[in-house]
Amino acid sequence: MLAWLGVGSIGIPLLAACSTAAPAAAPTGAPAAAPTVGAAPKPTSPPGAAATSAPAAAATSAPAAAAGAPTAITAPASGKVVVGGVTLPTYAPYAGARPDSPGSPDGMIDNGYKAYPATRAKSVTTTPGDGSDINIMTYTGGAVPPAVDSNPGWQQVNKEVGANLKVNMTPFADYFGTKLQVTIAGGELPDLFFIIADPGITLVPEFFNAKVADLTPFVSGDAVKDYPNLAAIPTRAWKTTIFDAKIYGVPVPLRPYFWWYWVHQELLDQAGLKQPTNADEMKQHLTQFTQPNSGLWGIGVEAGPIYAYGLWMGLFSSIFGAPNNWAVDPASGKFTATFETDQYKQATQYVKDLYTAGVFHPDSSNYNTISARDAFQARKFAYRYDGLEMYGWRKPPVQLTPPPNIQLVKPFGASGGPGMYWFGRPNFGYVVMPNTLSQDRIKMLLRVLNYLAAPFGTEEDLLLRFGVQDVEWTADANGSPQFTDKGMTDFMPWRNIVAPAPVAYLPVTVPEFPTLLQQWEMELAAVGVEDASVGLVSRTYAQKGATANRTLGDGFDDIVTGRRPFSDYDGLVKDWLDAVGTTAKMEYQQAYTAAQSKA
């Protein structure tokens, strides 16, 4: 039985906090049928809306490619993938570490491992560094680890890399709230620094053009084969590293399944209920499980405009069939924002109705991702939509009777049917370099990143993931590494600089894992749709999107909670279109058309 399924990087300690993906649109009141594959979502009343094609949902259970991928991404006969006018790095998956349960060749379904491979190859055979100091700036999801002089794992990595990696680590909230922006504004950039791929971080192409090294000559197309571990990073992960037809960063790839909808299945079983198959059944469940006298509510969510009671993150909006942030009509190249569709408006009414019904845990107005996750784990609510990636099963902090059995809620549409799932962003972020470096130093840093991106099941990955054997980890009966107390303290956020392709692996023995995870991934992949703006740039959205989205999110939050009437919806969307949306649509169309012509 599943004890708990959380969110984070598999086999790596959980990130302590997380910014969210771009706002999503959702439908309203009475459940509406999801749009027919290829049909255009109907815009609502605000002017400036352009009708577009809804992203198509795949019909198979194990797709060979992401459903609804924007057509600005092309694959010529040569096998090269062109995005935003530039050829992406040639994808060459790592051939080692034979999985117990193979995934899909395109990386949409993870390779599964029941234990850490006992036989491990070295993926880097020559020393990548040149003996110099390398200044690196990134974030940490937990406490800052001990300095290098008391951190054996860090020391060993420096030895193998052949350089002195001076890693400046800052807690997540402070890094993206202050540290990164101050460093960029100050002008003195470290050799390597990590940038999150999030609309809440205002970064424009001008910054990259003026300050960041263009990596295109070194990693575009077959050039990346000089760095085999970087070539093993899935193609999808590179798409948001591009600005003005140049590749500026090396990504930390994410599986497409960034947010997951979970349920305490044991509560459904106790009540004799099956999982919901439409919006009406979902509301009935949430209402039935809201039992304040027993300390139980239907659902719990994070507070704030970037969540808007689950509306903003793609849960209810995808149930009602709204586009994944942006949709494009392939024939005309015109873009539509999810907020201006009837489906998103319907989802907003639906969430407002849920709030009026009292199904949200009262602490939802104060929860952050971690506290909401902990409350769900303690079974304070039956359903939970949670972000990042699954990091596996672990024991709950309190004993529960019956034991928790966390399961994925299978996708469904508002009026029934298979529904839709919004694929998450392709990467959590990417590491970049200043453009003041020589070509030789850029190549050396790419060799170091090639080491740090060592694929799962290699000797380098074992060190990067767990540290030094018998000091920071020991092997269990199955040979899988288990952290010692010192290992937990020493843990270094190497994967917050660059990372390999995700795999389904946990450093604990759980019979259901990883095949159950792969089954869930197939279910989500079958109905998944991409954001059509991935790989494209709108300068207006990059500069003004974060502020405009927060204003719109505040308005949606007010509508959901009754502080504003629902009749304000159209005006809020019109204001958003005037502030950023209409111009962003035009710029995305221009970028889309230009990318098509260069493909």
N, C-alpha and C positions, 0 to 999 in steps of 0.2 A: 504494500500500500504506500502511496506517496505521502511522505511526511510534510513536505513543503516544496514548492517550486517558486523560486524568486527570479530576480533579474540582475544581470551583470555579465561579465565575461566568463565563459565556462572555464573552470579550473583556476580562476584568479580571484583574489579577494574582491568583494563587492565595492563598486564605486559609491562613495558616500552621498553624492547628490548629482543631479543631472538637469541640464536645461532641456527644453522640449523642442520638438520639431515645429515646423511652420504651421500656422493655424489651419484648421480644416473646416470645411463647411458641412452643415448637417440639416436634414429635413425636419418637418414639424408635425403638429397635431395628429390627425388621423394618419396611420401608416400608409405610405404610398408605395406602389410597386417600384422596385429598382429598375433603372432604365434598361431597355433591351441592349444587348451587346452591339456597339457601334452607333447607338442612337445618341442624339445630342441632348445634354441636360438642358432643361428649360430655364432660362434666366428669369429672375424676378424683376420687379418694376424699375429699379434704379437705371438711369440712362447710361449709355456707354457699354452695356453688356453685349458681348459678342457670342453668338451661339457656337458651340464647339462639340466635337465628338467626345463622348464619354470614353474613358479608357476601357478597352475590351478585357473581359475576364476570360481566363483560360478554362477549358472544359475538362482537362485531364487531371489526374491526381498526382502525377509526377512530371511536371512540365520540364521541357528541355531549356526553356528560357523564361524570363520574367514576363508575366502577362501584362499587356498594356504598355510595354516599353515605348517611350516617345520615339517617333520616327526620325528625330534629328540624329539618332544614333544609328549608324549604318555599318553594315559589314560587307565590304566589297568582295569580289571573287577571290582576292588574295588572302582573305581571312583577317585582314586588318580591320580594326574598329575605329571609326572616325566619330568624334564628338566635338561639337563646338569648333569645327574647322581644323582639328589637330588629330593625328593618329595616336591613339592610346597605346601604352606599353603592350607588347605582345604577351599574351597570357600563356604561361607554361607551368602547369601545376606540378607540384613536387611529387615525385614518383615513389618516395619511400614510405615507411610507416604504414604497412598494409592494414586497412581498417577491418574491424570485426563485422561491421555492417556498412557497406559502401554507400556513399551519397550519390548525387548526380554530377555529371562532368562539368556542368556550368556553375557549380557551387551553390545552387538554390537549395539543395538538400545536403546537410553536412555529412561528412564521413564520421562514422561512429566507432568509438573505442571503449571497450569495457575496462581496460587497464592501460597504464602507460606502457608503451612498447619496450620489451625487454632487450631487443636488439636495436641499436641506434647508430645511425651513420653520422658523420660530420658533414655538415653542408658547406662549411667554409674551410678550405685547406691551406690558405695562405694568410698571414697576418695582415689585416686590412689597414691598420693605423700606421702613422709615421713617427710615433713617439711623442707627438705634441700634446698640449692641453686642448681639449675640445669642450667648449662651454655649451651646455644644453639647458634649456628652460622648459619645464612642463609642470603638470599638476599631479597631485596625489589624491586618491580617494579616501585615504585614512590618515593616520598620523605620519608625519615626516619621518622616514627611517633614520637610523643612526648614520653618522658620517662615515666616509669610506675607510678611515683608519680603524674602525671597530665593526666593519661590515664585510665579512669574508666573501659573500657572494659578489658584492660590488668590486672587491679587490680582484677576484678571479676573472670577472668580465673585463676589467681593465687590462689584465695580463694577456688574455686571449685576443683582445682587440688590438693591443699594441699601442695604446694611447691612454692618456689620463682623462677619463670622462668626468668632468666636473658638472654634476647634475644639480641644478637649482630647482627645488621642488616646493610647490606652494599648494595648500589645500584648495580643492576644486572651486569653492565659492569665491575665495579671494583671488584665485588665479584669473578667472574670467570676469570677475567683477571689477578688479583693480589692476592686478599685476601685468597682464598682457597689454591692456590699453596704455598703461603708464610706460611700459617698455617700448611699445611702438611709437608713442608720442615723443619719447626721449631721444630716439634716433640711434642709440648704441645697441645694436642687436647682437645676440649671441650667435654662435656658429649654427646651432640648431634650436628652433623654438616651435612649440606646438600651438596650432590654431584650431579651435573647435569649429566644426561645420554646422553652424546654427544661425538662423535668421536673427536671433537676439544679439549677435555680435556684429557690429557694423564694420564691414571691411569692403572696400571698393577696389576695382581694378587699378585705379591710379596708385594705390598703396603698393600693390604688387609690382606694377611697372616701374615704380620709382625706387623701391627698397629691397625687393625679393629677387633672388637668383632664378633665372629662367632655366628649368631643368629639361626642357624639351630636347635639346641636342643629345642629352645623356640617357634619357629613358624612353623617348617616343619610339614606337614600333619595335624593331629588332634590337635597337641600341640597348634596351633594358636587359638583354641577355648577358651583358657583361656583369650583371648583378642578379644571378639566378633566383635568389630568394625574393627579390622585389618583383621579378617576373612571375612569381607564384602567387602574388596578390591578385585576387579576382578582378577582372576588367571593370565590373560595376563600381568598385571602390574608388577608381581613379576619376570618375566623371565630374566630381565637384572640386577637383584640384586645378581646373582650367579657367583661365581668364584671358580674354582677347587672344584665343587660339594659342595659348602657351600653357605648359604644365609647370606649375609652381611648387607642388608639394608631393610628398610621399605619404599615402594614407594609412590610417588605422581602420581596416575594413570591418564592416558590420554585416551580419547576416541580414537578409531583407526584413526579418520579423522583429521590428523594434519595439512594438507594443503588443501585449497579449491580454486577452480577456479570460479571467480565471473564475472558477466557482468552487466553493466547498461542496464537492460532490456528495459528501456524506450527509449534508443537510437536505439535498435533493432526494437522496435515497430514503432518509428518515420520513420525509413528507410524501413519499410515493410519487415524486415528480420526475419527469424526464427533462432534459435540457430544453430551453426555449427554442422555438422554430420561427417566431415572428415577434414583432414589437409588442403586440397585445399580450402574448404569453410572458414576454420579458417583464412588462409592467406588473402583471399578476404575480410573478415570482417575487419581485422586489417588494411589492406591497405585502405579500404573505409573510416574508421573512423579516419584515420590520416589526419587531416585538420589543419595544423600549423597556418594558418591565423585566425582560430577560437579558437585557444588554446586547440585543442583536438588531441590526438594521439590514436593509437590502443591499446597499452598496456604500462604499467609502471612496472619496476622491481627494486630490490635492486642492489647496486653495489658490485663488489668484486668477488674473485674466488670461494667463497662458494655458490654463486648464479649463475654466468655465464649466465646472461640474461635468467633466468628461466630454463635453461638446467639442472642444478645441483640438483634442488629440486624435480624433479620427474614429472613435468608437461608435457613437450614435450616428455620426455623419456617414460613416461607411455602411452601417445597417440600412440607412435610407437611400444609399446609392449615390451620394455626392462625390464629385471628383476628388482625387487625392491632391488637395491644395490647388493644382492647376491642371486644366485639361486643354488639349489642342485639337483643332480640326485639321487633319493631315492635308486636306484638299486646299484649304485657304491659308493655313498657318495661323489662324486666329486663336487667341487664348481666352479662356474663361476662368475666373477665380471661383473657387468652391463656394465662397460666401454669397455669390450672386445667383446661385441656382435655387430652384424650388426645393430640391432635395435637402439642401442645408437649412433652409428656412423651416422646413417641416421638422427636421431633427431638433432645431432650437425650440420649437413649440413642444415637442415630445419631452425634452429635458426639463422645460419649464413645468410641464404637467407632473413629471416625476418629483420635482422639488416640492410642488404644491401638495403632493401626496405624502410627503415626509419620509421618503425612502432613503435619503442620504444621511449617513451618520452625522450627528450634530457637530462633531469635531472636524468635519470636512472643511469648514471655513478657516481652520487653523493648520490642518495637516500639511506637511511637505511629503515628498516621495517616500522618504525613509520611515517617517512616523505612520503614514498611511499603510505602508507595506507591513510594518510590525503589527498594526492593529488588525489587519486582515489575517495575518498569521495567527494571531490570538483569537480569531473567529469572532470579531466584533461586527462583521458584516459578511454577507454570503457571497457577494460578487465584488470583483476588483479588476480594474484595467491598469496594467502596470508597465513601466517602460524599461528601456535598455534591453539587454539580452538575458535569457535564462542562464543562471549560473548553477542551478541544480537543486537537489533536495537536501534539506538539513532538518534537524530536530527543532520543533517549536520551543520557544522560551518557557512555555508553561505546558503542563500535561492537560490534554483535552480528552474528554470522553463524549462520543466516540473519537478515535484518533482522526486527525484531519486527512482528507483525501483530495488534494488540489488537482483539478483537471482543467484542461483547456475547454472553453466554451466554443463549440463548433460554429463557424460562421453561418449566419442566416440573414435573410432580407427582411425588411419591415413588414412586407405582406407574405412572407414565406420564401421558399426557394433557397439557393445556395448563398445568396448575399454577395458581399464584396469585402475584401481586406486591403487596407492601405499598406503597401510596402513602406518601410522606414527609409531614412536617408542612407546613402551608400557607405558612408564612413562616419566615424565619430569626430574626425578631424584629420589633420595632416601636419607633418613637420616640414618646415621651410628653412631656407638659408638666406642670409643677406647677400645682396648682389655685389658687395665689395670684395668677395673672395675670388681668388685665382681659380682657373679651370682645374689645375692640379689639386687644389684643396677641395673643390667641389667633388671631384672624382674620389678623393680619399674619404670624404664624409659619406658619399654614397656607398662606398665599400663597408664603412662602419654600420650604416643603416642596413645594408645587406646582411651583416652579422646579426644585428638586433632583430631582424625580421625572420630569423631562422624558423622554418616550418615545424609544426608539431611532430614530436617523435624523434627529433635530432638531438645530438649531444648538446648543441648550443641552446636549444629550446629548453631542455631539462635544467640547465644552469640558470637561464633567464627566468624560468617559471618558478623554480624552487630553491635555487641557491646551491650551496655546497653540501654534498652528502655527508651524513653522520654529524653535521654541525647544524645545518638549517633544515634538513629533512632526513627522514629514515624511511625505508621501504616497509610496506605492510605485507601480509601473507601472500598477496597477489602480486607483489612487486611494485605496486603503485606508490609514488612518493607521498609522504604525510609530513606536513610542517611540524617542526619542533617549536617550542615557545620562542626560541631565538629566531627561527625562520619567520615566524609571524611578525616579529618585531623588525627584522632586517628587510622584509619584503620590499623590493625595489619596483617602481612603476615603469619598467622598461617598455611595457606594452602601451604606455601613454606617450610614447615617442613614435614608435612604429610597431606594427604587429603583422603576423602571418594570417592566412585564411582561417576563419573560425572552424572548429571541429566540435563534435559532440563527445565530450569527455569530462568525467568528474574524477577527482582523486579519492573517491570513496566507492565502495562496492554497492551498487543498487541494481537489482535484477532487471527492473523495467528500463533502465537507461543503457544504451542510448536509443534503442529502437522505438520507444514511445515518443521521444523527441522528434525523431525523423518522421514518424507518422503524423504528428501535429504539423510539422513543417510542410508536408505534402498537402495537408488539408488547407493550410493558409495559402500556399503557393498556387493551388488550383483556382483560387478566386482573387488572387492578388493583382493590384494595379499600381503602376508607377506614377509618381509626380512628373508631369510632362515638362517641368522646368529644369529637371536635373540635367546638368551639363551645359546649361545656358545661363547667361548673366543679364540681369536688368540693373543698370546703374541706379535708377531711381529706387527700385526695391532694396538694393543693397544699402543705400544711404538712408532711406526713410521708412523702410518696411517695418523695422523693429518698433519704432515709435507709433506708427499708424496701427500696427497689429495690436499693440497693448491698449491703445484707445478703443479699438473695436472690441477687443476681448473684455475690457472693462464694461463696455456697453452690453455685451452678451451676458456677462455675469449679472449685471443689474436686471436684465430682462428675466433671466432664469429665476432669480431670487425675488422678483416682484417689486424691485425698487424703481423699475421703469416699466411702462406698458409694452405689450408685445407690438403694438402699432408703431413703436419707434424703430423696429427692425430695419425697414426699408431706408429710413433716413440715416441710420448708422452705416449701412452698406454704401449708400450714396456718398456720405462724407469720406469713407475709406477709399472709394473709387476716385473721388476728387483729389484726395491727398496723395495717393500712391498707385491705386489699382489700375486706373485707365492708362496712365503712362507706362506702368510696368507691363501691361498686356501688349502695348505697342512695341516696347523694347524687346520683350520675349519673342514676339512675332518676327521682328527684324533679325534677331539672333538665330531663330529657328530657320528662317529662309536663307540666311547667309550660310549656316551650317549645312543645309541641304545642297547648296550650290557647290560647296567645297568637298562634299563627300565623294 
